Amino acid sequence: MSCLMVERCGEILFENSDQNAKCVCMLGDVQLTGQTGVPAERRGSYPFIDFRLLNNTTHSGEIGTKKKVKRLLSFQRYFHTSRLLRGIIPQAPLHLLDEDYLGQARHMLSKVGMWDFDIFLFDRLTNGNSLVTLLCHLFNTHGLIHHFKLDMVTLHRFLVMVQEDYHSHNPYHNAVHAADVTQAMHCYLKEPKLASFLTPLDIMLGLLAAAAHDVDHPGVNQPFLVKTNHHLANLYQNMSVLENHHWRSTIGMLRESRLLAHLPKEMTQDIEQQLGSLILATDINRQNEFLTRLKAHLHNKDLRLEDAHDRHFMLQIALKCADICNPCRIWEMSKQWSERVCEEFYRQGELEQKFELEISPLCNQQKDSIPSIQIGFMTYIVEPLFREWARFTGNSPLSENMLSHLAHNKAQWKSLSPRQRRSRGSSGGGPDHDHGGPGTENAAQTATEGDTQ
């Protein structure tokens, strides 16, 4: 067995019909260090938000500053932090995983297509490298490395860049969420109604879009960026601001890594555009648009998956499902994701309160409980989409399993809802409404902003 050494923690075995199995040992951690030993500036193109600048508000309601602060645009920051322009990065200290952990991680990968796959455990077993390890495995499993003649080291370098550009301090929008969405996407790509029509390009696009769909997420939503006059909101004219940034950041990393440089230019341009179309579809403000189209296709029975356009549409639907599938997981994992996303909501609400901004919907910890947020989210966002997905799959075992978990989890949150408990304790009180009052649908859509849950 030949062994190829690259830079990340974890280990995964690859088997290929036309070459010996390669053992890719991923050594080191995800934090780059400079020559001085001080952690290098993170590579991401998203400028950190200096919330100290939000203290002053002008009479017109716009955010003011006491001094002029230089804010780098995406390309400027990319240019500044590009590894290619910084030269060779000194090797970080190596941190090897215990062989028992590696064995458990390999065992989990053998069951990566199971819906009860525990991404939190997998992330621990891979020393925080769940996204890189998972994608390397899936690219090999689906034969993409061989089909597209990808260089394994270059692929790994690109995936490390993607994983590194997620903010680990975000409770929800981090690399573990990206890995979870990617694992769900893998499950959906195996659905019989879809799998037989998919080309290698479709599969690669689906996995890449899932892995990078929230890359460089700042932990606040689009309305927050708009009302703080963030430069990205201006750049994208307040339209799908984060989704556009996730897409453009992904394209920057693809080009910098040169992962697809050996492919024809027309093909790489098509890949970049299709990645954009997939990632932009995760904007929750377009939820009704996609749901209406899916319902119409299913009603008219006019989906022709032999056609590339229809296949791409179903990839968009699959990614949307994967992005918000947390309520369809088993309760233990679903509950943890719910708590994480609400913690991110509440952090935004605390910032808004601190700097005397209007608190965004669902971000007020004193008024918006986790059960009420989750019940509204399941009722108005998740259930309508997954019911139609089940219709598309012909009520496949996976779809029935997800809907069963969804119903169970919703019942669990209802039992934990403060309003529900008060209703049960009152004389003559019936079951409480599960949507938490009028306007919850709009609030859920506003707060999720296409990237939450």
C-alpha atoms as one frame of an Amber mdcrd trajectory, in Angstrom:
protein
   0.000   0.000   0.000   1.380   3.360  -0.974   0.973   6.145   1.547   0.542
   9.791   0.632   1.119  12.322   3.421  -0.791  15.590   3.555  -1.707  18.086
   6.238  -4.741  17.143   8.286  -5.820  15.009  11.230  -7.683  11.798  10.590
  -7.189   8.863   8.293  -9.257   7.357   5.543  -8.670   4.433   3.208  -9.352
   4.808  -0.484  -9.858   1.956  -2.907  -9.626   2.394  -6.634  -9.987  -0.238
  -9.318  -6.990   0.931 -11.324  -4.504   1.695  -8.602  -3.402   0.555  -5.204
  -5.345   1.804  -2.233  -4.015   5.074  -0.892  -3.860   5.885   2.743  -4.282
   9.607   3.191  -3.052  10.593   6.626  -4.394  13.993   7.532  -2.006  15.519
  10.026  -2.006  18.770  11.940  -4.878  20.970  12.993  -6.905  23.466  11.029
  -5.146  26.523  12.467  -2.304  27.829  10.332   0.660  29.345  12.119   3.005
  32.000  10.863   6.754  32.213  11.262   6.417  33.881  14.638   4.278  31.048
  15.956   1.262  33.362  16.162  -1.844  31.978  14.423  -2.052  33.405  10.927
  -5.042  35.477   9.847  -7.840  33.190   8.731  -8.077  32.843   5.029 -11.761
  33.711   4.658 -12.774  36.623   2.509 -15.420  37.815   4.949 -14.202  40.824
   6.950 -14.909  40.431  10.634 -17.660  42.696  11.892 -16.323  45.132  14.477
 -19.418  45.514  16.608 -17.790  48.327  18.581 -18.496  50.534  15.602 -22.236
  50.113  16.070 -22.358  52.235  19.230 -23.130  55.495  17.501 -26.275  56.076
  15.534 -26.923  59.180  13.533 -30.226  61.034  13.669 -31.213  59.466  10.383
 -30.908  55.991  11.885 -27.815  55.021   9.908 -24.850  53.481  11.655 -22.047
  55.971  12.218 -18.427  55.664  13.343 -16.051  57.887  15.322 -13.223  57.224
  12.955 -12.805  56.075   9.417 -12.284  52.323   9.321 -10.943  50.568   6.285
 -13.119  47.658   5.292 -11.630  45.314   2.770 -13.916  44.060   0.047 -14.025
  40.356  -0.657 -11.424  40.409  -3.400  -9.115  42.711  -1.426  -9.207  40.424
   1.587  -8.791  37.405  -0.662  -5.771  39.018  -2.304  -4.338  39.929   1.096
  -4.676  36.458   2.598  -4.091  34.254  -0.427  -1.741  31.424   0.338  -0.331
  31.683  -3.120   0.770  35.258  -2.441   1.981  34.579   1.109   4.335  31.861
  -0.062   5.018  28.607   1.739   3.350  28.254   5.118   5.632  26.733   7.774
   4.484  23.365   9.038   2.304  23.445  12.142   2.994  21.016  14.999   1.638
  17.559  14.219  -1.189  16.107  16.287  -1.823  12.434  15.588  -5.109  10.767
  16.371  -5.191   7.613  18.450  -5.567   4.520  16.276  -8.771   3.574  18.115
 -10.341   6.854  17.026  -9.257   6.282  13.431 -10.772   2.812  13.464 -14.078
   4.123  14.788 -14.121   6.890  12.193 -13.529   4.352   9.398 -16.320   2.200
  10.777 -18.688   5.170  10.777 -17.825   5.940   7.157 -18.957   2.454   6.205
 -22.433   3.555   7.361 -22.353   7.075   5.946 -25.542   6.451   3.972 -27.584
   5.739   7.114 -29.978   8.475   8.234 -29.012   8.067  11.903 -25.370   8.941
  11.127 -24.061  10.912  14.128 -22.105  13.837  12.699 -21.201  15.140  16.164
 -19.496  11.875  17.104 -17.821  11.698  13.698 -16.447  15.203  14.141 -14.928
  14.224  17.479 -13.419  11.055  16.039 -11.782  13.034  13.223 -10.441  15.740
  15.539 -12.703  18.420  14.099 -12.065  17.436  10.485 -15.460  15.914   9.718
 -16.041  17.949   6.560 -12.677  17.182   4.953 -12.740  13.496   5.882 -16.347
  13.035   4.793 -15.873  14.730   1.419 -12.681  12.810   0.625 -14.545   9.586
   1.323 -17.647  10.539  -0.686 -15.644  11.752  -3.681 -13.935   8.373  -3.737
 -17.126   6.397  -3.080 -18.915   8.064  -5.988 -15.918   7.593  -8.306 -15.483
  11.334  -8.804 -11.716  11.339  -8.261 -11.220   8.856 -11.069 -13.915  10.260
 -13.379 -12.696  13.869 -13.246  -9.023  12.888 -12.896  -8.709  14.932  -9.715
  -5.397  15.207  -7.918  -5.910  13.830  -4.402  -3.576  16.319  -2.724  -5.191
  19.245  -4.546  -8.661  18.005  -3.614  -7.627  17.740   0.006  -6.103  21.232
  -0.079  -9.338  22.669  -1.449 -11.478  20.903   1.146  -9.240  22.139   3.948
  -9.687  25.670   2.624 -13.466  25.238   2.681 -13.486  23.763   6.184 -11.150
  26.491   7.420 -13.433  29.223   6.094 -16.264  28.173   8.379 -16.255  30.007
  11.708 -15.843  27.526  14.535 -17.134  30.080  17.067 -20.583  30.031  15.415
 -22.855  27.735  17.434 -24.677  26.605  14.281 -23.181  27.876  11.035 -19.895
  26.038  11.240 -18.104  23.203   9.454 -20.027  20.527  11.380 -23.287  21.898
   9.963 -21.733  21.783   6.487 -20.696  18.162   7.056 -24.197  17.315   8.291
 -25.800  18.859   5.205 -23.318  17.017   2.980 -24.131  13.663   4.610 -27.855
  14.345   4.123 -27.222  15.288   0.493 -25.416  11.984   0.001 -28.494  10.171
   1.318 -30.781  12.094  -1.031 -28.550  11.444  -4.038 -29.073   7.726  -3.400
 -32.880   7.958  -3.592 -33.919   5.518  -6.371 -36.197   8.055  -8.102 -33.174
  10.345  -8.540 -30.047   8.188  -8.433 -30.510   6.369 -11.729 -30.560   9.654
 -13.662 -27.632  11.429 -12.026 -24.390  11.998 -13.885 -20.986  12.248 -12.165
 -21.182  16.011 -12.708 -24.552  16.190 -10.944 -23.166  14.264  -7.967 -20.040
  16.395  -7.711 -22.071  19.607  -7.917 -24.472  18.369  -5.241 -21.701  17.422
  -2.812 -19.640  20.574  -3.412 -22.678  22.842  -3.024 -23.655  21.096   0.210
 -20.142  21.389   1.629 -19.747  25.068   0.770 -23.330  26.352   0.985 -22.682
  28.378   4.192 -18.953  28.982   3.904 -17.666  32.051   5.773 -21.039  32.647
   7.455 -20.698  35.480  10.008 -23.284  34.140  12.465 -25.794  36.928  11.769
 -28.525  37.038   9.145 -29.156  39.216   6.114 -31.461  41.745   7.817 -28.697
  42.383  10.353 -26.179  43.077   7.564 -28.664  45.368   5.843 -29.510  47.480
   8.882 -25.831  47.792   9.877 -25.006  48.920   6.346 -22.471  46.131   5.865
 -20.507  46.380   2.654 -21.697  42.980   1.406 -25.311  44.119   1.687 -24.400
  47.060  -0.517 -22.361  44.878  -2.871 -25.256  42.491  -3.510 -27.943  45.181
  -3.265 -29.637  43.469  -0.294 -30.513  40.443  -2.425 -29.446  36.957  -1.239
 -26.479  38.653   0.392 -25.067  35.698   2.312 -25.841  33.140  -0.397 -24.047
  35.266  -2.993 -21.087  35.565  -0.655 -20.990  31.814   0.024 -20.995  31.171
  -3.717 -18.345  33.753  -4.600 -16.119  32.578  -1.758 -16.389  29.009  -3.040
 -15.434  30.064  -6.545 -12.430  31.941  -5.171 -11.221  28.826  -3.357 -11.797
  26.611  -6.389  -9.691  28.908  -8.520  -6.987  29.374  -5.907  -6.639  25.640
  -5.293  -6.658  24.916  -9.059  -8.680  21.781  -8.360 -10.440  22.011 -11.734
  -7.665  23.770 -13.670  -7.084  20.698 -15.864 -10.678  20.705 -17.130 -11.813
  22.650 -20.235 -12.576  26.301 -19.514 -16.167  25.971 -20.698 -16.720  23.120
 -18.258 -15.271  24.961 -15.262 -17.389  28.015 -16.090 -20.485  25.815 -16.208
 -19.563  24.225 -12.862 -19.129  27.645 -11.264 -22.507  28.843 -12.533 -24.337
  25.696 -11.479 -22.750  25.871  -8.026 -24.091  29.407  -7.770 -27.579  28.320
  -8.806 -27.580  25.578  -6.167 -26.254  27.707  -3.319 -28.558  30.617  -4.148
 -31.519  28.218  -3.951 -30.952  27.931  -0.176 -32.229  31.502   0.303 -35.349
  31.013   2.431 -36.907  34.089   0.824 -37.255  31.908  -2.303 -38.936  29.063
  -0.420 -42.402  29.617  -1.868 -40.964  30.000  -5.369 -39.343  26.563  -5.276
 -42.196  24.904  -3.409 -44.752  26.184  -5.922 -42.653  24.922  -8.849 -42.191
  21.511  -7.223 -45.910  21.155  -6.505 -46.726  22.086 -10.100 -44.272  19.533
 -11.505 -45.615  16.790  -9.265 -49.235  17.679 -10.048 -48.595  17.757 -13.804
 -46.261  14.748 -13.664 -43.972  16.514 -16.104 -40.591  16.067 -14.422 -38.214
  14.591 -16.983 -35.039  13.714 -15.143 -33.384  12.721 -18.417 -33.333  16.472
 -18.997 -30.413  18.329 -17.381 -32.627  21.295 -16.468 -35.076  19.154 -14.498
 -32.251  17.249 -12.807 -30.692  20.532 -11.711 -34.014  21.685 -10.293 -34.285
  18.519  -8.218 -30.702  19.008  -7.018 -31.782  22.455  -5.834 -34.719  20.888
  -3.979 -32.454  18.200  -2.506 -30.013  20.831  -1.224 -32.858  22.854   0.273
 -34.058  19.721   2.065 -30.554  18.880   3.278 -30.077  22.423   4.575 -33.155
  22.281   6.818 -33.303  18.557   7.581 -32.401  18.896  11.287 -36.036  18.500
  12.456 -36.142  15.228  10.505 -33.196  13.685  12.367 -33.534  11.517  15.451
 -34.548  13.527  18.511 -31.140  13.529  20.227 -29.425  15.123  17.240 -32.359
  17.291  16.200 -32.616  18.787  19.682 -28.915  19.633  19.732 -29.139  21.393
  16.368 -32.216  23.307  17.544 -30.421  24.529  20.637 -27.407  25.552  18.575
 -29.365  27.567  16.025 -31.380  29.319  18.726 -28.182  30.168  20.570 -26.986
  31.858  17.384 -30.302  33.719  17.147 -30.009  34.887  20.740 -26.434  36.069
  20.258 -27.595  38.261  17.404 -30.442  39.565  19.543 -28.014  40.446  22.332
 -25.847  42.382  19.894 -28.846  44.243  18.561 -30.003  45.099  22.068 -26.527
  46.195  23.130 -26.210  48.606  20.236 -29.805  49.826  20.424 -30.929  48.212
  17.202 -34.346  46.687  16.694 -34.194  43.054  17.782 -34.801  40.740  14.836
 -37.680  38.230  14.863 -36.978  35.093  16.928 -33.792  36.617  18.371 -35.218
  37.796  21.707 -34.357  35.160  24.283 -36.827  36.657  26.775 -39.779  36.285
  24.397 -38.842  33.621  21.858 -38.477  30.167  23.403 -36.724  27.319  21.627
 -39.907  25.171  21.492 -41.995  27.959  19.941 -39.282  28.768  17.386 -38.917
  25.132  16.401 -42.645  24.410  16.214 -43.159  27.400  13.916 -40.168  26.436
  11.795 -41.375  22.866  11.400 -44.955  23.892  10.650 -44.334  26.572   8.049
 -40.972  25.731   6.513 -39.993  22.086   6.992 -43.263  20.137   6.744 -44.477
  21.650   3.438 -41.139  20.985   1.736 -40.625  17.457   3.021 -44.190  16.419
   2.202 -43.536  17.326  -1.432 -40.120  15.643  -1.349 -41.868  12.473  -0.135
 -44.293  12.736  -3.054 -41.341  12.994  -5.441 -39.574   9.964  -3.954 -42.774
   7.927  -3.947 -42.790   7.806  -0.156 -39.461   6.013  -0.066 -38.331   4.395
   3.220 -36.046   7.374   3.876 -38.832   9.902   3.279 -41.211   8.027   5.557
 -38.486   7.801   8.203 -37.843  11.559   8.017 -41.531  12.448   8.256 -41.884
  10.108  11.211 -38.996  11.796  13.021 -40.455  15.197  12.135 -43.816  14.350
  13.699 -42.156  12.904  16.800 -39.849  15.892  17.251 -42.682  18.356  16.825
 -44.637  16.535  19.512 -41.581  16.638  21.759 -41.228  20.413  21.378 -44.943
  20.861  22.028 -44.595  18.960  25.296 -41.709  21.251  26.259 -43.440  24.481
  25.241 -44.163  26.810  28.195 -47.472  27.846  26.590 -48.441  24.223  26.092
 -47.743  23.419  29.739 -49.804  26.416  30.856 -52.634  25.307  28.573 -52.617
  21.809  30.028 -52.635  23.192  33.563 -55.601  25.508  33.050 -59.167  24.332
  33.591 -60.961  23.741  30.336 -57.904  24.743  28.289 -57.394  22.871  25.043
 -54.177  22.236  23.118 -52.234  25.341  22.291 -51.705  26.508  18.722 -48.377
  25.190  17.476 -47.313  28.278  15.592 -46.949  30.677  18.481 -49.362  33.276
  17.195 -49.896  35.312  14.025 -46.910  36.272  11.960 -44.728  33.339  12.979
 -44.419  32.159   9.393 -42.958  35.490   8.291 -40.817  35.651  11.410 -39.428
  32.185  10.765 -38.579  33.071   7.179 -36.999  36.375   8.171 -34.905  34.891
  10.927 -33.713  31.854   9.034 -32.689  34.040   6.078 -31.915  31.060   3.942
 -28.919  30.002   6.035 -30.380  29.120   9.372 -31.259  25.473  10.031
